[in-house]
C-alpha cells in the first residue's frame, strides 16, 4: 500500500465510531488499513483477531507496539486447548463408527452434526445441527442428535484416547466457558466474512470501546464449515468500503467486477490500482506462475504433468500428505503390510474403501481413490517424482499449485485458472425452467481465484466465453484497451 492513504482508507482510519464495518475488495490493503487504524491511536490497547496463525505472525511483525495480533484459537488454546494436546486431531469417520458402534453413513452424519454444533452458539448438539444431506438421506434427526451428544461427550473427555478433539472443539469449550480476553480498548476482526457464530459471539462478548469488522462479503467461501458473513449481520455500525485494489490493474478489476455484478448482483465497481496497469490474459509459462484449481484432484493431476516437464513446484498452504495416497494405493495393490496408517488398513481392501467413500460422500477419500484408479501401479513412482520436484522455498519454484481455498489471501504475478469452477453460462433452473440465482459460495470462490492475479490471468474456456458474451459497453471496452484483443484472441 502506498504511504498515502486513499480517501476511502482515510475515512476508515479516521472513523471513531464505536462499531465500524469495512468492506474491502481483494487486494485493497485491508491489513495496512487495520495497522494504520491502530497506529493512529497509540494510547489504545488493540486486539487484532486474524483468520489464521500465519496472518497473525505477519501482522505482529508489521503492527505498532500497542496492537496484539492473535487468532481466536490461540486465545482458546492458552485457556482450554493446552489440556488436550495429547488428543488434538480431527475425528475420523471410521473411528467414530467403531467407537459408537454405528454404520459409516451414521458416523459421517453424526460427525457433521457435531461440526455444525461446534460452529454454533448452542450449548449442546441438537436436531437443529443435523445437516441437509443427512435429512435428505432419511436419517432420524433426533437419533443423530443423541449420537452427536455422545460423540461430543467423548471428544471433550481428556481421558478418552479413542475419539480425538478438533481445534474447533477447544474453541467451543472456550466459548461455552464464557471466557473472553480483557483489558483491550479496541478489537479488530479481520476476515469477518468467514466468521462462524461461535467466534462472532466471542467477539461480541469482549468489552471494548471500539469494534471494527473488516473483510469482503464476496470472499466468503467457508459456509461448508459453518461460517457466516458477520459483516452482513452487524447492527448499528458505521459502514465503509475500500474499492481500490493495489494488487492488479484494469483487466482483472473489470473481470472481477463483471462476475460480481452479473452473478452476485453487486452494486459497486472494483478499481484496478496495481503497479501493472494493464492485464495480459495469457500466462508466459517460461516465467513462474500459479495454477489455481477448484479441487485437490486437479492439483495432483497438474503436479504429475509439471514433474514430467522437469519443473520445480511449490504447494501453496503446505505439501499434501502423499503418504495417504500411497496407503490407498497399497489397498488397491493388496499390500496391507506396507500401509502406514492403521485407519486406512482397517478398510481391508480397496473396494471397501471406495464403497464407504461413496456412502459417506467423503470428497477427500473419493479423490484419492480416483487418483489411484487413474494412475494404477504408476502411483508410487509418480508420488516419488512429485515429492522430489517439490521445493519448500517459493523463490525456487517455477509452478505454484493451489486450490482456490488455499490461495485465499495470496497473490501471484501470473495465474492460470483450472476449469471446474461455477459455469456462469448455465444457471440452475426451477421446475418451470426459470433461472435460479447462482450459488453465492461458488461465485465467491471464482471471484477469489480470479483476484489472485497481479499481471497475467489465463482463464478457462467456459469463463472466457461467458465474458465475451456479456454486453460490455464501449466505455468499458475502451478502459480495457489492449487487454480486450488478447482476451478475444485467447478465446
N, C-alpha and C positions, 0 to 999 in steps of 0.2 A: 504494500500500500504506500502511496505517496505520503511524505510527511505532511502535506497539505490535505486536510480533510475535504471531502466533497460537501456540498451544502446539506445533503441528506445525512451524512455521517455527523456533521457538526450539530445538527438538530438532535440526533440521538445522544451524542456525548454531552450536550448541554442540558438535556432534559433532566429536571429534578423531580419528575413525577414519582410518587410512591410506588406505582406499578406501571411498567413500561413494556410493551411488546414490540420487538423489532423483527420485521420480515426482511430477510437478507437473501437475495438471489445467489446462485452459485458463483463463487469467486468474488463476492462483493466486499471482502475484507472485514467479515464479522468478528474474527478473532482480534484483529487490530483495533476494531471499534470498541470491543469489550475492554481491552488493555487501556485504551485511551480514556474510557469512562472511569476506570478505577484510578488511573494516574491523575485524573482531573480532581480527585477527591482524596488527597494524601492523608487526611485525618480519619477517613473511613476505614473500617475493618471489613474487607471484602472477601467473600467466599465465592469462588467461581467453580461451578459444577460442570464437568465435561462428560462427554459420552463414553470415552474410553481412556485407558491409562496413558497411552502414547500422547493423546491430546493434552492431558493434564501435565505431563512432563514437559511438553513443548511450551505450554503457557506459563509454567513455573519459571522456565529459563528466560522468557521474554517479558514477563509481567513485572509490575512495580512491587516494592517491598511490602506494601500494605495489602497485597492480594494473595490469597492462598488458593491454589488450584487443586482440585481433587475430584474423584468420581464418587457417586453415592455408594458404590460397592466398597470403596476404600474406607469410607466412614463406617459402614456397617461391619466390615471385616475387623476393624480395630475394636469395635464394641462387642460383636457377637461371633463373627465368622472364624476368628482365630481358635475357637473351641472345636472347630470341625475340620482342621487341617488334615487329619488322618483319613477323612472320607469325602473330601471335596471332589466331586466329579458328576457330570450329568448322568442321571439314572438311565439305564438302557432297557429297551422294551423286553427283551427275553429275560433279563434279571428280574424285572417286575413280574413277568408271567410265572416264573418259577417260584419266586418268593410268596406271591399271593395265591398261587395255585389256580390260575385262570388261563384261558386261551390267549394266544398272541394278539388277536383282534381286541379283546377286552383290555389287555395290558396296555396296548397303544392308546386306546381311548381313555383309560384311567390316567395314564401319564400326561396326555394332552389336557385332561381336566385339571390336574394338579398345576400344570404350567399356566393355564388360564387363571387359576386361583392365585398363583404367586404374583401375577401382574395386576391383580385387583386390589381393592381396599377392604374386602371382606375378611372376617376373622377365621373362617373355616371353609373347606370345599363344599359346594352345594350344587344342586341341579342346574343353577344358572351358569355354572362354569363348564358344563358339558358342551362340546363343540358341535357345529352344524353337521360335520361329517359323521360323527357318532350317532346323532339323531336320525340322519338320513339312512343310516345302516340298520335302524330299528332297535338300537340298544336302549335299554331302560335307563333314563337319566337318574332316577333315584338310586338304582343299583350302582351305577357308575360313581355317583356322589359318595356312597358308602365305601366303595373300594378306594376312591381318592382320599377319603378321610383316613383310612388305614395306611395307605401309602405315605401320606404326609406325616402321620404319627411316627412311622418307622424312619422316614428320611431325617426328621429332626431329632431322633434319638442318637446321642453320641455313641452309645454302646452297640448300636446296630451296624455291623460292618458289611452287611449284605446289600442294603439299599442305601445308596450314596445320597449326598446333599449337593444340589447345584449351587452356583454362586447366587442365583436369584433366590434360592432358598434362605440363605442367611440374610439377604436384603429384606425378605419378607418378615423374618423374625425380628429384625431391627425395627421395621415399621410397626409390627404388632406390639412391640415393647413400648411404643410411644416415644421412642428416643428421637432426639434432634440435636444438631450442633448448636452451641450457644456462643454468645459474645461476638456476634457479627452485626454490623450495622447495614450491610448490603449483601444480597445474594443474587448472583448472576447465573442463569441456567442456559447453557449452550446446547444446541441441537434439540431444542424443546419440542420440535415436531415429532420426535421419536421417543417421547416420554410415556411410560406406562402409568396407569392410575396410581399404582403403589408409590412410584417415585414422585409423581405430581403431589401426592398427599404429603410426602416428606418435605418437599419444598414449601408447600403452603404452611406446614407446621412450624417452620423456622420463624422465630420472631426477629424481624429486621425492619429497619426504616425504609429501605428501598428493595424492590424486587424487579429484576429485569429478565424477561424471557426472550431469547434470541434463537432464530432458526429460519427455516424455509418450509412452509407448509407443503410445497411441491417436491420437497426432498424427503417426505415421509414414506419410508419403504419397509418398515418393520412391523406393520399391523399383524403379520402372521405370528409375531412373538408377543402379541398383546399390547403393542404400543398404540398410543393415541396422539393426535396432534394437539398438544397442550396449548399451542398458540391460538387455536380457534376457540378455546374454552375459558380463557382468562377474562373475567369480567372487570368492569370499572378500571380499565387500563388505557393509558395513552398509547396511540398506535404510531409506528414509524416504519419506513420502508427504505431499504438500500437496493437500488435497481441498477447501479453501475458495476459491472464485473471487471475486475482488474486482471482476470485470467485470460480472456480471449477477445477477439475482435468482432467486427460486424457480422461475419458469416455465421459463426457459432451462435452469436446472440440472436440472429434472425431465425435460425432453425429452432433454437430453444423456445423463443417467443411464439413461433407458429405452432409448435407442439402444444404448448400450454394454452394458447388462446383457442385453438380449434378443437383440441381433445379434452381439455380440462376447464374450458370456459373462463380462463384467467382474463382479468380486465386491465392488465398492465403490460408494459413492454420492457424487456431487458436491453440494456445499453452495453455494447462492447467497448470497454475501455482498456483492453490489454495492450501490451507492448507491441504485439503483432496486429496491426490494424486490419489486415486482410486475412482471409482464411482460404487455405487450399483444401479441396475436397477429395484429395487422393494423397495417401502417405508415400513417403520415399522409404522403401524397405532397406535401403543402404544405411539409413540413419536409425538410431534407437526409436522404437515405437511401442505402444501398449496395445495389446489385444484385449478388449473388454467384452466379456461373454455374458450371456444370460444364465448359463448353467455351469456347474463344475465339470460335467462331462465334456462340454465344449472346450474348457480349459485344458483338460487332459488330452483331448484329441489334437489341439493346436501344439501342445508340448511335444507330442510324438513327431509332428511334421517339422517343428523347429529343430529338434535334435538331428533329424535326418539331413538338415541343411548345415549342420555343424555350428549353429548359432548358440551363443550363451544366453540363458534365460534366467529371469528372476520372478519369483512368485510374490505378488503383492499380498500382504497380510500374513506371510509365513508359508513355508513349504508344506504342501499337503502330506499327510501321513501315507506314503505309498506302501508301508508295511500292511496296512489294511487291505489294499488291493491285492498284494501278494497272498495274504491269508485267504481271501476269497478265491484266488486262482488255485491255491493248493486244495481247497474244497473241490473245485472243478476237476483238478488233476488227480484226485483221490490220493493225496499225500498228507493225511492228517497229522503225521508226526512233524511236519515242517511248519505247521500253523502256530504262530507265536501267541495269538490272543485266545485264551480259553473260551471267551464268549463266542467267537466265530467257530471254533472247533466243536462247540456243543450243538451246532446245527446238524452235524452228522454227514451231510452231503450237500452238493451244490443245488440239487433240485429242491430240497427243503428250504435252503436259503432263499432261492428265487420265489418259492411259493409264499413264504412268510412275508417277504418284502412286498409282494403284491397285495397280500391280505391286509397288511397294516399300512399300505401306501407310504412306505418309507423311501423318500426320494433318494437319499444318500445310498441306501442299500441297493436300490434299483440301478443307480448309476454305476456302482461298482460291478454289479452282475452284468450289466450291458457292456461294460468295457472288457470284462473277461470273455464274454461271448464274442465280441467283435475281434479281439486280438488273439484269443485262444492261447496256444502254447508259446506264443511270442511274448507274452506278458512279462516274464522275468527279465528277458533281455531288454525289452523296452523300458521297464522300470529302472534298470541299471543305467541305461543311456540317459534317461531323463534326469536321474539323480546326479549323474556325472556332469551334465550340462548346466545344472543349477548353480548360481552364484549368490551368496548372501550379500554381496556388495553391489548395490544398484548401479554404481558408475561403471561396472564392468559388464553390464548386461546389454545385449542387443535387442531383446524382446522382453517386455514385461507382460506377464499373464495374470489376469484377474477376472473375477466375476464383477458385475456391476455393484453388488452389495459391498464387496471388499474394496472396490475402487472409490467408494464414497469418501469424500474428504481429501482425495488425491488429485494431482494434476500431472499431465504429460504433454510434452511438446507435440507429439503425434499420437492419434488414437484411431485404431481400426475397430469398428463395432461388428460383432457377430450377428448372424440372423437369430431368429427365435424370440426377439422382443415383441411387444404387442404389435399386431398388424392393424394399422390405422386405416387401411383400405377396406377392411371387412368388419364393421362394427357388429356386435351381437344384436339379435333381433328378438322381439317378443312374439307371442303366439299369433299375432296379427301381421307379422312381418315388418313391424315398425322398428327403426334403430333404437337400441338401448344406449345409455351412457357408457362410455368406456370405463373399464376397471381403473379407478384412480390410482391404485398402488402400482399397476403396470405402466400407466402413463408416467407416473413419477419416476419409476425405475429407468424408463427410456430417457427422460429428461436428465437424470443423474448421469447416465452413461454418456450422453452427448456432451455434457458440460465438463467432462474431464479434459477435453482437448484445449490446448493453447493456440497452436498454429495450424495444424492439419487434422482433418476429420474425414475418415473414409467410412461411408455409410453402406449398409446392406441394401440389396436391390429393391426390396419392397418399400423401404423408407425413402429411398431416392425417388421412386415412382410416386409415392404419396406427396412428397414435397413439390414435385413438378406439376402435379395435378391441382395444386391449390391456386386460388385466384389471387396471385400476388399483383398488387397494383404497380404502376410504372415507377412511382416514387420508391417503393421497396426494392424493386429490381435494380434501380439506379444506385441505391445505397449499397447493394451487394457488389456492384462494379464487376471486376474481373472474375469474382468467385462464381458468378452465375454461369459463365461459359464453361468453367471447369466442372461445375455440377452437372450441366447438361451433357457434356462430353462423357463424364463417368457413367451416366445413365444409359 
